[in-house]
Amino acid sequence: MSTPPTPHDGHDGHEDPNLPERDDLYANPGLPEHHWRPTDVDPRMEKRAERQVATLFGLSAICTVLFVVSYFTVGADDTVAGLGAQNLTLGLTLAGALLFIGLGIIQWARKLMADVELVEERHAVASPEEDRAVTLAALNQGIEESGIARRPLVRNSLLGAVGLVGVTAIVPLWDLGPSNAKVTKEQPYPGAGLEHTIWDKGMRVVRDVVGTPIRPGDLQIGDLVNAEPEGLFNGGPDGEPLEGLALQVGKSKGAVVVVRMEPDDIIPGDGRENWSVDGIVCYSKICTHVGCPISLYERTTHHLLCPCHQSTFDLADSARVVFGPAARPLPQLPLAVDSEGYLVAQSDFTEPVGPSYWERG
């Protein structure tokens, strides 16, 4: 219990003579009788509590291992009671890993750390240097009394559990590499990995949502159409629409904008002289800054504006960045026309789609 300061008016440091005598209100009540815990007096109970704490830390480590195992063994399309099995198992195992660390620390504090009543004087301003030195000494004493130095079982199990929990933040980064090439353990999905999309040679450009193919004659000068690869609608194993993770990944990397302008306005990049059709060009819809979808088009300047951070791209000049934080132009999809007169891709994008953190050289 704290010992309060002497009553005064709080301004000049002297007692206010107008205040009534209040010594009876500041009598020191003393400390209650200290009650020793079983672990303080019984070495067997102390060892038992120590094993309990280490067991809780060990359970945390097991949950972390199960998190990693679930990440690689539970399919993204698997379900349990209508819920996504992978999200469910990852969430439960991560929650268990953190929960058991917390329970172990609580049990350690309640049963093994020092249980001594302290009395400290209150003060209205910063403590003097000598008080600060005393506080640091008390802190060091508390560290000593926690027993972390002389309880290697508790210390090592805690360090192991906390160290393993860090793995839960590292393992999901696996999805950023080519190893995300499978939707399930058996069936790979098209366009997996960072460097590829679902687009392929001869794949039709279709309107977003409805999936209808586009002929050059369908577009007027100044039109912008949000489009997708036809493979989203028929890219499954038996020609059915993609579903689940395959669909989401295909949309996130394959979304494009199709724009028609006067052919003479186009300034083709090196090797891109035949990438447009009658003034129709096609670019990734994903901003190269942080991946926001773009469709704000100004027809007279041919500028496409990202609504997130105002990066601006000139679609007449290979989507060159003319303003904003984007580091590189929008990837361009080379276009052609198939035998039925519909717009198709000549190939996949020739550079990675999306934010520029993996930009090479």
Secondary structure as GFF3:
##gff-version 3
##sequence-region A 1 361
A	DSSP	three_ten_helix	23	26	.	.	.	ID=ss1
A	DSSP	alpha_helix	38	41	.	.	.	ID=ss2
A	DSSP	alpha_helix	43	73	.	.	.	ID=ss3
A	DSSP	beta_strand	79	80	.	.	.	ID=ss4
A	DSSP	beta_strand	83	84	.	.	.	ID=ss5
A	DSSP	alpha_helix	85	111	.	.	.	ID=ss6
A	DSSP	alpha_helix	129	146	.	.	.	ID=ss7
A	DSSP	alpha_helix	152	165	.	.	.	ID=ss8
A	DSSP	alpha_helix	167	170	.	.	.	ID=ss9
A	DSSP	three_ten_helix	171	176	.	.	.	ID=ss10
A	DSSP	three_ten_helix	178	180	.	.	.	ID=ss11
A	DSSP	beta_strand	205	207	.	.	.	ID=ss12
A	DSSP	three_ten_helix	216	218	.	.	.	ID=ss13
A	DSSP	beta_strand	224	229	.	.	.	ID=ss14
A	DSSP	alpha_helix	231	234	.	.	.	ID=ss15
A	DSSP	alpha_helix	244	254	.	.	.	ID=ss16
A	DSSP	beta_strand	256	260	.	.	.	ID=ss17
A	DSSP	three_ten_helix	263	265	.	.	.	ID=ss18
A	DSSP	beta_strand	280	284	.	.	.	ID=ss19
A	DSSP	beta_strand	296	298	.	.	.	ID=ss20
A	DSSP	beta_strand	303	305	.	.	.	ID=ss21
A	DSSP	beta_strand	312	314	.	.	.	ID=ss22
A	DSSP	three_ten_helix	315	317	.	.	.	ID=ss23
A	DSSP	beta_strand	320	323	.	.	.	ID=ss24
A	DSSP	beta_strand	335	337	.	.	.	ID=ss25
A	DSSP	beta_strand	343	345	.	.	.	ID=ss26
A	DSSP	three_ten_helix	356	358	.	.	.	ID=ss27
###
